[in-house]
Amino acid sequence: MSDDTRLRDRVTRDRLLLATVLVVGIAGTGVVRRQLGLLGFNGLGRLVFILGYGLTVFAVWYGWIRPLDITGPDADRDVPPSESSFDASSEEESGDGGDDPAGSSSTPSTERTG
């Protein structure tokens, strides 16, 4: 194969480990739960599935999701405000009420009568 994206290049150790954790943790615990249910240990089967599934979710979070750097821009950077942002306070100060000829707010009133 002369293609640069061979299967061997795409399958990494990390991806194989993730696939193994998912298969064993989800499908494996489901199979064990089913077999225990057929043998009459339905409660134990439920416990095995819940613990296996929960530990799988924790392992995937701990090993693959937690290390990701999911942060916004630094507060130290000067980021100009977006031109598409709507600033309602400047519109109220200027007296321009928009398309409403009465100049009333578009939010419903919370006053009660009676």
N, C-alpha and C positions, 0 to 999 in steps of 0.2 A: 504494500500500500504506500503510495507516495503522498497521501493526504497527511497534513500536519496534525489533524485532530483524530488520531487513532484512539481506539477504545482504551488501550493501555495508558495513553497519556491523560485521558479524562478520568479514569478510575484511580483515585488516590487512596492512600491509607486512611485518611480522615473520612472520606466518603464511604469507604467500606465499613468502617467502624460505626458510623452513623446509621447506615442501612442495617447492620447487624443488631444494634441497640433497638432500633424501631421494630424489626421483625421479631426478635426474641421478646421484647417488652410488651408488644401489643398482640401480635398474632400468637406468639408462644404462650402467653398467659391465657389467651382465649381458648386455645386448644386444651391446655391443662384444666381450665375451668370446666370445659365441656366434659372431659373425661372424668373428672371428679364428680360432676353432677350425675353422669350415667352410673357411676359406682355407688351412688347414694350419699355422697358427701357434698351436697349442694351448698351448704353454708361455708364449708372450707374452700370450695371452688370460688365462691363469691369473694372471699377474703383474699385468696391468691390473685384473682384478677384485679381487684382494687389496689392491692399493694404493688403488684407488678406494673400496672398501668401508671400508678402514681410515681413509682420510682423511675419509670421510663421518662415521664414528663420532667421530673427533677433532673435526671441525668442529661437529657437533651438541653435543658435550660443551663445547667451548670457547665457543661462541656462546650456548647456551641453558641448559645444566645448570650449568656452573661459576659463573656469576654468581648463582645462587640462594643465598639465605642459609639454609642448612640447619644450624642450630645449636640446641642444647638451651637450656633456661632458664639464665639467668645464675647463676653460683655465688654471687654476692653476695646474691641474693634468699633470704629465709627461706621455704622451701616446707615445709609440714607433711608428715610422713610419711603415706602412705596407710594407711587403717584396714584395708584388705584384705590388707596384706602379712603374710607369715607369718615369724615370728622363732623359728627352731628353738632358738636358744641359750637364750632365756628359758624355753622349755618344759623343756629339759633341766635347768636350774638349779632349777626349781620341783619337779622330781621327777615331773611328770605325763608319763607315757610314752604317752599317747594311748589307743588302743583295744587295744594289744598288752598282754595280761596278764603276759607274761614280762618286759616292759620292755626287750626287746632292740631294737636298731636295725633299721630297715626296709631298710637297705642290705645287700647280701650280703657275707659275710666274704671277705677276700682271703687268709686264712691257708691255707697248704698243709700237708697231712699226708703224711708219708712220707719 
